[in-house]
Structures are given as C-alpha cells and as structure tokens.
C-alpha cells in the first residue's frame, strides 16, 4: 500500500459514507407515525413491509446515528434521529414492570416477543451510552446504568463466571438446548465487552471498569484459544460445547437442516476474531491498561485471519473455518468484511506490521467493487466467493447499519492516523 | 447412645436453653437508651463497656431472637427484641447513600468503620430474612432483598465466579493482601449460602434459588476437596491461596505474630466443614433438590471430623488440622462444638450411621460439663484441650449468641426427630 493508495482509500470511504451510506439511512429510517425506525429494505432500497421492530435494529440504529454524530457527520440530523430512536426505545421497548427491553415489537410498538435476550440488552447499553456520549442527553446513560445493574443481578452466573444469556420476560432463565438457557457464547460476551467499554467511556464509574476488566479476563482465558481464535459456544461451566442453533437468533448463520454445524467443535469466525481484537484494543485504551499481556491473542486473531480467512485471489474474507486449517465456508458476509477492515488497520497502528495494511487493501477493493450495492448505497448481506449476491435484501432486523457505518467511520479515522504517523512510499 | 440417653440429652438442652441461655440474653441485650443491643459481657456476665456495636453482633442477635421466636421460645419477648434490633439496623447501620450496612458503629449508633464487608452483609441478609419469616413483618425481607441485589451488582466477580469480599463504603474493592480485596474465602461463601437459604425460604423467589444453587456449586466444586474438607482461602481466580490474616476480622483466629499460619496451605476447620455439611443439607431441603450428588462431600466432612477432630478421651472437637492427618490446634472453641453437634445429628438423620450419634454424645457431654459456664448461662469462648478456659469473656462483637442458641434449638428438634423415627435401645 502506497501513500497514494491510502489517500485514495480514504477518499473512497468518505464519498461512500457521505454520498451513499448515510443518505441511504437518513432518507429511509424515520417512522414518523409510530416512532422508532423502519429497518426492512429490499434490494432496491424499498421498504419491504415486515411488521416488526427488533430490539437489535432499533438499538443499533440509535448507536449508528449517535456514533456518526459524534464523529462529525450528518450536520445535526444524526443526533435528531438518535433522539427519536431513544424516545421509542424508552416508551415502547422498555419493560416498565420487570426492567430491561423486549426482544421484538411490531411496527406500532407493541411487544411481540417479550423475552429478555442478553445480546439485545448489550446493544441497548451500547446504544444508550453512546447516545449520551454523543449528545450529552443524560437519559441514555441513566437507562444504560439501570440496565447494567439488572444484568448483574439477573444474568451474571456466579458458579463459573460470565453471564447467562436467554431469559423470559421476568428474567427467569430459558430452558436448555435450543432455548439457550444452558449455554454461554463468545458472541454475547464479546458484545458485552463492547457495551461495557462504551458505558465506562461515558460514565467513568469504577464498577463499569471493573466488570469490563472481568469480562476481558473471561474472554481471553476461556473463550479464546491462546492462538487468538474464538470458540463459539460453551456450557454453563465454560467447557466448549458443540455449536447448536438457538430458537431465538439474531443473524442468518448457516446451519444444516437439523440445526447442527458440520464441525460443531472446531469452528471459528474470522470476523468475530478480528472484531474482538480491535474491540479489545479499544477497551484496553479506555481502561488505560497496558496491551502487552494481550498482544498474543490480538496478533493471533489477525494472523489466523490472514493465513486462512482472507481470499488472496478474489479479495474479501471468508465466513468461517477450523482453528487450524483452511476455511470451510467460503462465502463473504457483509459484517465480517467491515470488522476485519477495521481490525487490520487497528492492528497496523499498534504493531506496525505492513502485512496488515496489505490485508486491509485486499478487503477494501473487494468491498468497493463487490460488497457495496452502489445503486442503493448499502452493502449486500452475503456474497458467494466470487462476489455474486446470495441474499439480496439491503436491511432486515439483523443487518441494518451498525457494522457498515461504524467500520467506514472507523477506517476513515484510522487511515488518517496511518497517513499522519509516517510517510508511506 | 440409648433411648434414655437421647431423652436425657434433650432434657438437658431444654433446661439449658430456657433456664440459662435465653435468660442470659433476655436480661442483658436491650439498649433502651441508644437502641440496638449490648453485646459485650465479661466472665461474670457484666457489661464490659466496649464502645462498639458491630454489624455482626447486631445482625446475629436479630437472627437469634427471630429464630428462637419462630421455634416457640420466649413467649413473645424474642419477637419484640428482634423488632428492636431491626429498627436499629435500619436506622443506624444502614447506609442511606450507598446502600448496604456499615461494619462498625459506636454504642450511640454512629458509624465508626464504614467499610462494606461481605461477611457482615451476609449476616444482614440472614437476620433480616429470618426476621420476616418469624414475625411476618415485611420490612426485614424488603431490606434483605435490596441488599441481595447490591451484592449481585457490586460483589459478584464475573471472571471466575463467586464474590469479592472486602469493599470501601462506596463498594470499591479494598486493596490486595491484608486488605483482603484479592481473596475469596470459604467462610464468606459458606455464610452467603446460609443467608441465601434463609432468603429463599422467606421469599420463594426464583432468583434467590438460582444464586443459592450457584454458590453451592462453587463451594462443592472449588472450595471443598472431594473428601469433604474445606480450603480456607483462594485467590480471585479460585486457586487455593496461603491463609493470611486480614486487617478486618470477625473472630479471634489464631495466627502467628506475622499474621501467618504454620501450615498456610494445608489447614482445614472441623467446625466449618461440619457446619457446611448441615447447612448444605438445609439448603438442598429448601431447594427440594436431591442430596445424592452431595452425599460424598457431606459424609466426607463428618468422617474427617470424627477421624481427626473429635477428642476421643476428653470429648469435644478440636480447632483445626491438615486435610489428612491429626489435628494441629487442640483447643476447643465454642462455635465449633455448637456446629458439630448440630451436624452430627443432621448426618445421623440423613444417613442412619450410629457413629454420628456417638460423636454427638462425645460433644454433648463436653459442652454440658466444660463449655457452658453455668453460673452465667452462656458458653466459654475457648478452652484448652482439657477444658480449662483460655479466653473468659461471655460475649464480644464476634461471639454473641447465634451459634449457641441456634445449635441448642436445632439439637432439641433433631433429638426429637431421632426419638420419633425409631426405637433406640
């Protein structure tokens, strides 16, 4: 990557963000009738009409709008959108009786699935904290702190550490197996780390820093191998568990018909691993904690992704594969491209290893040429290895805008840091 | 032990309780000027004047009075005393700003040590829950539930499981080493199990049963050996730690001048082990959980105490010794006699092993003849092996009445159950 490449990449991302990606969302999000956001769009960017407002999509959009505003985008509109979203969350998604946020509402804001799913609660904390950080409106942090306390009371699991993840409306744990009540997952714990980082960055509270440190320890010592590859699922006692599909999901992960993986105990996600790596860097930065004892796991995640995850001929990053060996699912999912782009730049800025810049370049080109559906402005959800769309919607409850907008904002900042720091040739 | 012995033992305990032990306390406890209880008495039973009201002594006395009332003693006076104590706790020991209860007050009820020590908080839960259970006054359970939630928020340790134990007034953890902030102990976790059992018995709340199950799992899998002997201290990551003396203590444990034990990594307490065994039986009973998978640890605790702890020539039970070998501290402490008496009867009722009745008999005789200071009505705190008093006070902040009254009430009930169940010869 030359200096000219770096400038060009940044220019391309800026144009994409301000001319395609943010306009896509600012033109479509607001539900002025029922409050909150419309988040279902077909391949042409038209409202596809699903009668649902998911906790994930509503909170992620609050996050996205707040984050974009804090980084100087939107000229005030993003902040207004965020406030509009927070109002809907507090008035409709919040459970005044038991606390916490419902999993699924209909478009009019009536609860449809009242379960308390920790993955969703973590995004509520993330979004509400980021909202206060970006706007100064204290309502966000107040609701985030209250939810954080409920999670400590009802979700923390004190026999082995970590958190239970799936609960009924009144915070009784769901049953075992597909109900998910007897599992702990990397996905949820990693997003709790992300949420606690934002919460601590906004509150400066000792308690929030403490729980952030604890979850980092759990993730690094139990949920990642020493080589920096993540293990997706665990039993309550933190023994790795065969990866199964849950009744309540927040993505369209590929499982066989029976809900099993072909390789349920040797499977790791390049996107999660590298996302974890850069989120961990961010967390350590907020904690002002030395990175030294975490370097092995961070570099390990990047090295594994470069060795097995990045498609050296077509560009982009594959979906998943074993802990040591070639990828087994060669399709290219939108969020994994976004997270690995961010993580490779963060890794370069920390370690100065030029191979991370080359990895970024292999992703950047693939995303610009294949992943972005330029006629709408958003990204395709899933491509095959060659870059042909497999799924074609622009948004649904599990996609929306958090990965794409965050990555583009992040990569613009990090490319600027690369340019500031040293003269590339 | 013959049927006649059993009847005689029960009669002796009844006389002791109603003519000596309860009158000792009912004559002396009330501080009608400043509220709460006077809990410092010299060997003659006179107020020894220490200007302190400890959280431990106040809560334990609330427990004792409530427990005695619930079991039919005191003719209403015990209930009045308990209410008097609860009022003092809520008005003076409770921290309205940060929640939780102060560690030490002076006699007038002003806070002296404002630290939040989990051992003390666990007795607050135990006492307040038992108070509501015994009297129906909802103030106790309400305060216990609020405190339980604070403990989940501030004390639970989510990287490895269990709870941190020593906190400043605002719930920041204390420093490492003698401040105790980097240790987890069997003592505190066992008493949390006891407190959560009482809380669940009073509330029937799913959350309370869940946290009770979790702490049982932690105790059985990490804090006890498979042979049923307890390990006193651990690092935060639950590796056994050399036993050190903390700055804040709640007993007069025997350490060398430098705060170390002669055998800091191979030391176990017969009293704690057997107390744990019967408290675990109680907890499983409240949870309606099968005892089968816990039989090994319960029987192990009793067998170890019989083999190494009980003084076959003089009667009574020693203080402590290694996990496998003869006792090293041969003195006889009041609370260990009380807990092992209770535990041996509970063990006999569960397993039908006559040796447990013989062990009870060896304790009963020693207590009646040596441990009880009949001229006052309370028990000596510490005797040497032969039964001569080493310490001579009848009560101070760490002694009071909970072990003695609870054990006597308990043993009367259990001896009745022994008599009801079968014809001893």
Boltz contact constraints between the chains, C-beta under 6 A:
constraints:
  - contact:
      token1: [A, 149]
      token2: [B, 153]
      max_distance: 6.0
  - contact:
      token1: [A, 152]
      token2: [B, 152]
      max_distance: 6.0
  - contact:
      token1: [A, 152]
      token2: [B, 153]
      max_distance: 6.0
  - contact:
      token1: [A, 153]
      token2: [B, 149]
      max_distance: 6.0
  - contact:
      token1: [A, 153]
      token2: [B, 152]
      max_distance: 6.0
  - contact:
      token1: [A, 156]
      token2: [B, 156]
      max_distance: 6.0
  - contact:
      token1: [A, 156]
      token2: [B, 158]
      max_distance: 6.0
  - contact:
      token1: [A, 158]
      token2: [B, 156]
      max_distance: 6.0
  - contact:
      token1: [A, 158]
      token2: [B, 161]
      max_distance: 6.0
  - contact:
      token1: [A, 158]
      token2: [B, 214]
      max_distance: 6.0
  - contact:
      token1: [A, 159]
      token2: [B, 161]
      max_distance: 6.0
  - contact:
      token1: [A, 159]
      token2: [B, 214]
      max_distance: 6.0
  - contact:
      token1: [A, 159]
      token2: [B, 217]
      max_distance: 6.0
  - contact:
      token1: [A, 159]
      token2: [B, 218]
      max_distance: 6.0
  - contact:
      token1: [A, 160]
      token2: [B, 161]
      max_distance: 6.0
  - contact:
      token1: [A, 161]
      token2: [B, 158]
      max_distance: 6.0
  - contact:
      token1: [A, 161]
      token2: [B, 159]
      max_distance: 6.0
  - contact:
      token1: [A, 161]
      token2: [B, 160]
      max_distance: 6.0
  - contact:
      token1: [A, 161]
      token2: [B, 161]
      max_distance: 6.0
  - contact:
      token1: [A, 172]
      token2: [B, 206]
      max_distance: 6.0
  - contact:
      token1: [A, 206]
      token2: [B, 172]
      max_distance: 6.0
  - contact:
      token1: [A, 214]
      token2: [B, 158]
      max_distance: 6.0
  - contact:
      token1: [A, 214]
      token2: [B, 159]
      max_distance: 6.0
  - contact:
      token1: [A, 217]
      token2: [B, 159]
      max_distance: 6.0
  - contact:
      token1: [A, 218]
      token2: [B, 159]
      max_distance: 6.0
